[in-house]
Amino acid sequence: MTDQQENKKPKNNRYKKNNRYNKNKKSGPKAQASGEPKKAGPNGSPNKKRPNNRNRRPKTLTPARVLQKYDNLLEQHLIARKKYAEVHARVSGKQLQKVVANLEKTRKALHEYESTLKTDWQKEVIKKRLDFYPEDRQFSTTHELEPVGDAVDFEGTFEDPHLLASQKATSWASDTEESEGSMEDYEKYKQSV
């Protein structure tokens, strides 16, 4: 080989050594002679830069931020509820379980956020949003009724409120006749009456 061929650089980078990982490494006597211990970074690990999440510090809560977080969680829950309503009769198996799990997760997140509000002003902000319109008391005031409803028992046996008085008086236990016939029979009976 001649001197010109040795000094000639290759046209592509195929023959270059990959120095990508060796850029910051020091070599030589100075690097080995320094006996200083490595300093730990702010997060405890040596030779690490500062964490890049300085802008992710917790911000002070304002009424607007409380409402924004609540509205975001509420919107997620409403979307999950809408998906559940669209899918629940048409899908079964894992797909339905996934939709139900998402609905439960959003419901739980919304209730957890409401329960984690610590100060009274935060709870008051949410209450103002939920109770935006005043309660309608026109009927109760004109009829001089208390706004509190009647006390209702939830245990015991109850009468069926949908039965008529004639249905309650009649006992159908002795009825042994079966319903028979087709739609044509019904139409003929209907025309005869």
C-alpha positions in Angstrom: 0.0 0.0 0.0 1.1 3.5 -0.7 1.0 6.5 1.6 -1.8 8.0 -0.4 -4.0 5.0 0.0 -3.5 4.9 3.8 -4.4 8.6 4.2 -7.5 8.3 2.0 -10.7 8.5 4.0 -13.4 6.0 3.2 -16.5 7.4 1.3 -19.0 6.0 3.8 -18.9 5.6 7.5 -18.9 1.9 7.4 -15.2 1.7 8.4 -15.4 4.2 11.2 -15.3 3.0 14.7 -18.5 3.7 16.7 -17.5 6.3 19.2 -21.0 7.0 20.3 -20.6 5.6 23.8 -17.0 6.8 24.3 -17.6 10.6 23.9 -17.8 11.5 27.6 -15.4 8.9 29.0 -12.0 10.3 30.0 -8.9 8.3 29.4 -5.4 9.0 30.3 -3.4 9.7 33.4 -5.5 12.7 34.6 -8.7 10.7 34.7 -7.1 7.9 36.6 -5.2 10.1 39.0 -8.1 12.0 40.4 -9.0 10.1 43.6 -12.0 12.3 44.4 -15.2 10.3 45.3 -18.1 10.8 43.0 -20.7 13.1 44.3 -24.3 12.0 44.6 -26.9 13.8 42.7 -30.1 15.4 44.1 -32.0 12.1 43.8 -29.3 10.0 45.5 -27.7 8.4 42.5 -24.1 9.3 41.5 -23.4 11.2 38.3 -27.0 11.9 37.5 -28.3 15.2 36.2 -31.1 17.0 37.9 -34.5 15.5 37.4 -36.2 16.9 34.4 -39.6 17.1 36.1 -39.1 20.4 37.8 -42.2 21.8 36.2 -44.3 18.9 37.6 -44.2 20.3 41.1 -47.5 20.2 42.9 -49.3 23.5 42.2 -51.4 25.3 44.8 -55.0 24.5 44.5 -57.3 27.2 43.3 -61.1 26.9 42.8 -60.5 26.7 39.1 -58.1 23.8 39.4 -60.5 21.9 41.8 -63.3 22.3 39.3 -61.1 21.4 36.3 -60.0 18.2 38.0 -63.6 17.3 39.0 -64.9 18.1 35.5 -62.2 16.0 33.9 -63.1 13.0 36.1 -66.8 13.5 35.6 -66.3 13.6 31.8 -64.3 10.4 31.9 -67.1 8.8 33.9 -69.8 10.0 31.6 -67.9 8.6 28.6 -67.5 5.3 30.3 -71.2 5.2 31.2 -72.1 6.0 27.6 -69.9 3.2 26.3 -71.4 0.8 28.8 -74.9 1.7 27.7 -74.1 1.2 24.1 -72.3 -2.1 24.5 -73.9 -4.0 27.4 -76.7 -5.7 25.4 -74.6 -6.4 22.3 -71.3 -7.7 23.7 -70.4 -10.4 26.2 -67.3 -11.9 27.6 -64.0 -10.1 28.0 -65.1 -7.1 26.0 -68.0 -6.5 28.4 -65.8 -7.1 31.4 -63.4 -4.5 30.2 -66.2 -1.9 29.7 -67.6 -2.6 33.2 -64.1 -2.4 34.8 -63.5 0.9 33.1 -66.9 2.2 34.3 -66.1 1.1 37.9 -62.6 2.6 37.7 -64.0 6.0 36.7 -66.7 5.9 39.3 -64.2 5.0 42.0 -61.8 7.8 40.9 -64.6 10.4 41.0 -65.6 9.4 44.5 -62.1 9.2 45.7 -61.4 12.7 44.5 -64.5 14.0 46.2 -63.4 12.3 49.5 -59.9 13.6 49.3 -61.0 17.2 49.3 -59.7 18.3 52.7 -60.7 21.9 53.3 -64.2 23.3 53.4 -63.7 25.8 50.6 -62.8 22.9 48.2 -66.0 21.0 49.1 -68.0 24.2 48.8 -66.7 24.8 45.3 -67.8 21.3 44.2 -71.2 21.8 46.0 -71.8 25.0 44.1 -71.1 23.3 40.9 -73.4 20.4 41.7 -76.2 22.5 43.2 -76.1 25.2 40.6 -79.9 25.6 40.3 -82.0 26.4 43.4 -84.3 23.7 44.7 -87.8 23.9 43.3 -90.0 24.4 46.3 -93.0 26.0 44.6 -95.4 23.0 45.1 -94.4 22.4 48.7 -94.8 26.1 49.6 -98.2 26.6 47.9 -99.6 23.4 49.5 -97.9 24.1 52.9 -95.9 20.9 52.8 -92.6 20.2 54.5 -89.7 19.8 52.0 -88.7 16.6 53.7 -90.3 13.5 52.1 -92.3 10.8 53.9 -90.3 8.1 55.8 -90.4 4.9 53.8 -89.7 1.4 55.2 -87.4 -0.8 53.2 -88.0 -4.0 55.0 -91.1 -6.1 55.4 -94.0 -7.2 53.0 -95.6 -4.5 50.9 -98.8 -4.3 48.8 -98.3 -4.1 45.1 -99.3 -0.4 44.3 -100.0 -1.2 40.6 -102.9 -3.6 41.2 -106.5 -2.3 40.8 -109.0 -2.8 43.6 -110.9 -5.3 41.4 -107.6 -7.3 40.8 -106.9 -7.3 44.6 -110.4 -8.6 45.4 -110.3 -11.5 42.9 -108.5 -14.7 43.7 -106.8 -16.3 40.7 -105.7 -19.4 42.5 -108.7 -21.5 41.3 -108.2 -20.4 37.7 -107.0 -23.4 35.7 -107.8 -22.3 32.2 -104.8 -21.9 29.9 -104.4 -19.2 27.3 -104.5 -20.7 23.9 -104.8 -19.4 20.4 -103.0 -17.5 17.7 -102.9 -13.9 16.6 -105.6 -14.6 14.0 -108.0 -15.9 16.8 -107.4 -12.7 18.7 -108.1 -10.6 15.6 -111.4 -12.5 15.0 -112.4 -12.0 18.7 -111.5 -8.3 18.5 -113.7 -7.8 15.4 -116.6 -9.6 16.9 -116.7 -7.4 20.0 
